[in-house]
Amino acid sequence: MINLNNLSPEDLLILTNILAVSFSEGKTAIEMDVLGNFFVGIGCLMLTMAAQKEYLNTLQEANNNNNNNNNNNDNNSTQPDANNSIGEDDIIG
């Protein structure tokens, strides 16, 4: 199996060209139409799945960022403010 992560854009173009010619050999125009539409259908479904996965990841990241911001705000509000605390040199009275 070819690892697509290691292919340059040019290599991927050559590979798809080889596959297209190979799949088309000995086929009628109608058979090539059917086969081409089949691969286009697969591609469309894969693109839809990838888009939904990316969308869900974006929502999860946004949710995590909101939770982190809320936790930071909670931590800041529960810790005493160093500027407002009474120090040893402060005079009370």
C-alpha positions as CSV (number, residue, x, y, z in Angstrom):
1,M,0.0,0.0,0.0
2,I,1.3,3.5,-0.9
3,N,1.6,5.9,2.0
4,L,0.0,9.1,0.6
5,N,1.7,11.2,3.2
6,N,5.1,10.7,1.5
7,L,3.9,11.6,-2.0
8,S,4.7,15.0,-3.5
9,P,1.8,16.7,-5.4
10,E,3.5,15.8,-8.6
11,D,3.8,12.2,-7.6
12,L,0.1,12.1,-6.6
13,L,-0.8,13.5,-10.0
14,I,1.2,10.9,-11.8
15,L,-0.4,8.1,-9.6
16,T,-3.9,9.3,-10.3
17,N,-3.1,9.5,-14.0
18,I,-1.8,5.9,-14.1
19,L,-4.9,4.7,-12.2
20,A,-7.3,6.5,-14.5
21,V,-5.6,5.1,-17.6
22,S,-5.4,1.6,-16.0
23,F,-9.1,1.6,-15.0
24,S,-10.2,2.9,-18.4
25,E,-8.4,0.3,-20.5
26,G,-10.8,-2.0,-22.4
27,K,-13.9,-0.1,-21.1
28,T,-16.6,1.4,-23.2
29,A,-17.4,5.1,-22.8
30,I,-20.5,4.1,-20.8
31,E,-18.5,1.8,-18.5
32,M,-16.0,4.6,-17.9
33,D,-18.8,7.0,-17.1
34,V,-20.2,4.6,-14.5
35,L,-16.8,3.9,-13.0
36,G,-15.9,7.6,-12.9
37,N,-19.2,8.5,-11.3
38,F,-18.7,5.7,-8.8
39,F,-15.3,7.2,-7.8
40,V,-16.7,10.7,-7.7
41,G,-19.5,9.4,-5.4
42,I,-16.9,7.9,-3.1
43,G,-14.9,11.2,-3.1
44,C,-18.0,13.3,-2.3
45,L,-18.8,11.1,0.7
46,M,-15.2,11.2,1.9
47,L,-15.2,15.0,1.6
48,T,-18.5,15.3,3.5
49,M,-17.1,13.0,6.3
50,A,-13.9,15.1,6.5
51,A,-15.8,18.4,6.7
52,Q,-18.0,17.1,9.5
53,K,-15.0,15.7,11.4
54,E,-13.2,19.1,11.0
55,Y,-16.3,20.9,12.2
56,L,-16.7,18.7,15.2
57,N,-13.0,19.1,16.1
58,T,-13.4,22.9,15.8
59,L,-16.4,22.8,18.2
60,Q,-14.5,20.6,20.7
61,E,-11.5,22.9,20.6
62,A,-13.8,26.0,21.1
63,N,-15.5,24.2,24.0
64,N,-12.1,23.3,25.6
65,N,-10.9,26.9,25.2
66,N,-14.1,28.2,26.9
67,N,-13.7,25.7,29.7
68,N,-10.0,26.7,30.2
69,N,-10.9,30.4,30.2
70,N,-13.7,29.8,32.7
71,N,-11.3,27.8,34.9
72,N,-8.7,30.6,34.7
73,N,-11.3,33.2,35.6
74,D,-12.5,31.0,38.6
75,N,-8.9,30.6,39.8
76,N,-8.2,34.3,39.5
77,S,-11.4,35.3,41.4
78,T,-10.7,32.9,44.3
79,Q,-7.0,33.9,44.8
80,P,-6.4,37.0,46.9
81,D,-5.3,40.0,45.0
82,A,-1.7,40.9,46.0
83,N,-2.4,44.6,45.5
84,N,-5.3,44.6,47.9
85,S,-4.0,42.4,50.7
86,I,-2.8,43.8,54.0
87,G,1.0,43.6,54.3
88,E,3.2,43.6,57.4
89,D,4.0,47.3,56.9
90,D,0.4,48.4,56.5
91,I,-1.1,50.4,59.4
92,I,-4.7,49.5,60.3
93,G,-6.7,51.9,62.2
